[in-house]
Amino acid sequence: MTTPTVTEAEAIGRGWYACRRVRWAEWPDQNREAIRDAVLGLTEALETYRDLLTDATHPATAYPELEHEDDAYDKALAMSAQDAGDWAAELDRLVPVETERSEAA
C-alpha cells in the first residue's frame, strides 16, 4: 500500500467536500439531472479510490485497461483521484458555492 500523493489527497479531499456540500445544498431547478449524475460519478470515483487504498478492489477491476501494467496500482489511484477532481469541478460549476465577501470599512 502506498501513501497518496499530495495532489491525489487534495483531489480526494476536494471531492468529499463537494459531495457533502452539494448533498446539503438547494439545487437549482435547471440541471437537476446533470447534478444527480455528477454526484453519482463523484461518489463512484471516491469509493473506487477508497477501495483501491484498502485493497478491496484490484486496479484492473476498476480500470481494465491497466490489467497488464506494472504500476497499475499507482495509475489506478491517480485515475480515480483525477476522476474525483473532475466530478468535483463539474459540481462546483453546476451548483456554485455562495461566497460572502466582507468589504473593508
N, C-alpha and C positions, 0 to 999 in steps of 0.2 A: 504494500500500500504506500502511495506517495502522498506528500503534503501538497494541497492545491497551491498553485502559484498565486501571487497577489492579484493578477489580472483575473484569474478564474474565481478567486474568492470574492473579488469586487463584483463580478458579473452575477454570481450566485446571490450575494447579499442584496444587490440591486433588484434581482428577480424576486426574492422573497418580500422585499419592501413593496415593490409594485403590486405583487399579488395580494398582499394584505390591504394595501391602500385602495385598490380598485374593488375588492370584495366588499369593503365598507362604504365606498363612495356611492353617491347617487349617480346613476348612469344617465347620460344624455339620451333623449328619445331616439335620435338618429344613431345608427351604427350599433345597436344593441347586439345584433348577431355577430358582428365583427369583434366586439368587445368580448362576448362569450367565447368565441373561437380563440381569441388571443389569451384569455385566462386559461382555457384548456391547454393550449400549446405551451404556455409558460409552466403550468403545473406539471405537464408531462416532462418538460426539459429538466425541471428541478428534481422531480422524482427519479429520472434517469441518472442524473448526476449523483444523487444520494445512493441509489442502488449500485452504481459503479464503485463509489467510495467504500461501500460496505461489503463488496464482493457478492451482492445479491443478484447481480446481472453481469454476464460476461460481455466484454466490449463488442464482440461480434454479434451478440444477440441484439444489442442496442443499435449497432451500426454494422450491418452485414458486409459492407464494403471493406471493413477492417479485418476480416477473418484471417488473412494470411500476413498481416502486418506485424513486424517485430515489436513495434512500440504501440500496439493497438490500445492498451490501457490509457496511456497518456493522451493519445489522439482522441479517444472516446470522451475522456474528461474535458478536453479542450472543446470538442464539438458540442457537447451538451451545455457547457458554460457559455459558448457563443450563442447557441440557440436560446438560452435563458436571457442573455443580454439583448438579443434581437426582439424577443417577445416583450420584454420589459419596456424597451424603447417604443414598440408599437402601442402598448397600453398607455404609455405617457402621452403619445400622440392622440389616441382615441379618447382618453379621459385625463385631460390636462390637470396638473397639480395647481390648485389655487394657491397663489403666493401673496403674502401680505408684505408690503414694503412700508417701513416707517420712514417718514421724512424728518430730517433734522429741523429743529425749530429755529 
